[in-house]
Amino acid sequence: MSKFADSDIGFISVNKGICNRCQHRGHDPMTCKAFPTGIPEEILRGDFDHHKPFEGDKDIQFEPTPSI
């Protein structure tokens, strides 16, 4: 389980989210190509399935990181 601090919402546990397995993830674990200024809390927590479009995601949804 990963925890990230955010000054506006406190700590977020991202053990249910899919972001850690997404090829669009940024170097900062709180950002990605779809959300370069910050991934919405609902997606990080796993409350929203980002296989589906989410407002503001630039038509970029979850895609698994390719296996090596």
C-alpha positions as CSV (number, residue, x, y, z in Angstrom):
1,M,0.0,0.0,0.0
2,S,1.3,3.5,-0.9
3,K,0.3,6.7,0.9
4,F,0.7,10.1,-0.5
5,A,0.3,13.4,1.3
6,D,-1.7,16.2,-0.2
7,S,-2.1,19.5,1.5
8,D,-5.8,19.8,0.5
9,I,-7.1,16.3,1.3
10,G,-4.6,14.8,3.8
11,F,-3.3,11.3,3.2
12,I,-4.5,9.1,0.4
13,S,-4.1,5.3,0.5
14,V,-3.8,4.0,-3.0
15,N,-3.8,0.3,-2.5
16,K,-7.0,-0.2,-4.6
17,G,-6.3,2.2,-7.4
18,I,-4.9,1.1,-10.8
19,C,-2.5,4.0,-11.3
20,N,0.6,2.1,-10.2
21,R,0.0,-0.4,-13.0
22,C,-0.7,2.2,-15.7
23,Q,1.7,3.0,-18.6
24,H,0.6,6.7,-18.4
25,R,1.9,7.2,-14.9
26,G,4.2,10.1,-14.4
27,H,7.5,10.3,-12.5
28,D,5.5,11.9,-9.6
29,P,3.1,9.1,-8.5
30,M,0.3,11.7,-8.1
31,T,0.4,12.7,-11.9
32,C,0.0,11.0,-15.3
33,K,-0.4,12.0,-18.9
34,A,-4.2,12.2,-18.4
35,F,-3.8,14.4,-15.3
36,P,-0.4,16.2,-15.4
37,T,-1.3,18.5,-12.5
38,G,-2.7,15.8,-10.2
39,I,-4.7,12.6,-10.5
40,P,-8.2,13.0,-9.0
41,E,-8.7,11.5,-5.5
42,E,-11.5,9.2,-6.7
43,I,-9.1,7.5,-9.2
44,L,-6.2,7.3,-6.8
45,R,-8.3,5.6,-4.1
46,G,-9.9,3.2,-6.6
47,D,-13.4,4.6,-6.1
48,F,-13.6,5.3,-9.9
49,D,-12.6,2.7,-12.5
50,H,-10.4,4.7,-14.9
51,H,-11.0,2.1,-17.7
52,K,-13.9,4.5,-18.3
53,P,-13.6,8.2,-19.3
54,F,-13.3,10.7,-16.4
55,E,-13.9,14.4,-16.9
56,G,-10.7,16.2,-17.8
57,D,-8.7,13.0,-18.7
58,K,-7.9,14.2,-22.2
59,D,-9.4,10.9,-23.6
60,I,-6.6,9.0,-21.9
61,Q,-7.7,6.1,-19.7
62,F,-5.9,3.2,-17.9
63,E,-3.6,1.1,-20.0
64,P,-1.6,-1.6,-18.3
65,T,2.2,-1.2,-18.3
66,P,3.6,-3.6,-21.0
67,S,5.2,-6.7,-19.7
68,I,8.9,-7.0,-20.2
